[in-house]
């Protein structure tokens, strides 16, 4: 997941790649990591985005695309939901 976070990843596609049913993969993943695959991937993406916001001067639109959110509005919305502030506000802190 870390290596392909910028790609559009969905549970059925991942399950097919590892040869398991979607439900079984989801159950195993949740038992192992305590969260859903979707939540885990979202967390990975946002942690990487925060790193890029802190340590680079890349445009926010580009950072969103790098971490798997090619639509800037969607990236801003998801970031704000998790961090309670926009990517621009996070960068300024």
C-alpha positions as CSV (number, residue, x, y, z in Angstrom):
1,X,0.0,0.0,0.0
2,X,2.8,2.4,0.8
3,X,4.5,1.9,-2.6
4,X,1.3,2.4,-4.6
5,X,-0.6,5.0,-2.4
6,X,-0.8,7.5,-5.4
7,X,-2.7,4.9,-7.4
8,X,-6.4,4.3,-7.3
9,X,-6.6,1.4,-4.9
10,X,-9.8,-0.4,-4.0
11,X,-10.4,-3.4,-1.9
12,X,-11.8,-5.7,-4.7
13,X,-8.7,-5.0,-6.8
14,X,-6.3,-5.6,-3.9
15,X,-8.1,-8.8,-3.0
16,X,-7.8,-10.1,-6.5
17,X,-4.1,-9.3,-6.5
18,X,-3.5,-11.3,-3.4
19,X,-5.9,-14.1,-4.3
20,X,-8.4,-13.7,-1.5
21,X,-12.0,-12.7,-1.4
22,X,-12.8,-9.1,-0.6
23,X,-14.5,-9.9,2.6
24,X,-11.8,-12.3,3.8
25,X,-9.0,-9.8,3.0
26,X,-10.9,-7.0,4.8
27,X,-11.4,-9.2,7.9
28,X,-7.8,-10.3,8.0
29,X,-6.6,-6.7,7.5
30,X,-8.8,-5.3,10.2
31,X,-7.8,-8.1,12.7
32,X,-4.1,-7.3,12.0
33,X,-4.1,-3.5,11.9
34,X,-7.3,-2.6,13.8
35,X,-8.7,-0.4,11.0
36,X,-10.2,-0.9,7.6
37,X,-8.0,-1.0,4.5
38,X,-9.6,2.3,3.3
39,X,-8.9,4.0,6.6
40,X,-5.3,2.7,6.7
41,X,-4.7,3.9,3.2
42,X,-6.2,7.3,4.0
43,X,-3.9,7.7,7.0
44,X,-0.8,6.7,5.0
45,X,-1.7,9.3,2.3
46,X,-2.3,12.1,4.8
47,X,0.9,11.3,6.8
48,X,2.8,11.6,3.6
49,X,1.0,14.7,2.6
50,X,1.8,16.3,6.0
51,X,5.5,15.4,5.5
52,X,5.5,17.0,2.1
53,X,3.7,20.1,3.3
54,X,6.2,20.5,6.2
55,X,9.4,19.7,4.3
56,X,8.9,20.9,0.7
57,X,7.6,23.9,-1.1
58,X,5.7,21.8,-3.6
59,X,2.3,23.2,-4.6
60,X,-0.6,21.8,-2.6
61,X,-2.3,20.6,-5.8
62,X,0.8,18.5,-6.7
63,X,1.1,17.1,-3.1
64,X,-2.5,16.0,-3.4
65,X,-1.8,14.2,-6.7
66,X,1.3,12.6,-5.3
67,X,-0.6,11.1,-2.4
68,X,-3.5,9.8,-4.5
69,X,-5.9,12.7,-4.6
70,X,-5.7,14.1,-8.2
71,X,-8.8,16.3,-7.5
72,X,-7.5,19.3,-5.4
73,X,-11.0,19.9,-3.8
74,X,-11.2,16.2,-2.7
75,X,-7.7,16.4,-1.2
76,X,-8.6,19.6,0.7
77,X,-11.8,18.1,1.9
78,X,-10.2,14.9,3.2
79,X,-7.3,16.7,4.7
80,X,-9.6,19.1,6.6
81,X,-11.7,16.2,7.9
82,X,-8.7,14.5,9.4
83,X,-6.6,17.5,10.5
84,X,-9.4,20.1,11.3
85,X,-7.6,22.6,9.1
86,X,-6.7,23.0,5.4
87,X,-3.4,22.0,3.9
88,X,-2.5,25.7,3.6
89,X,-3.2,26.3,7.3
90,X,-1.2,23.2,8.2
91,X,1.8,24.4,6.1
92,X,1.8,27.8,7.9
93,X,2.2,26.3,11.4
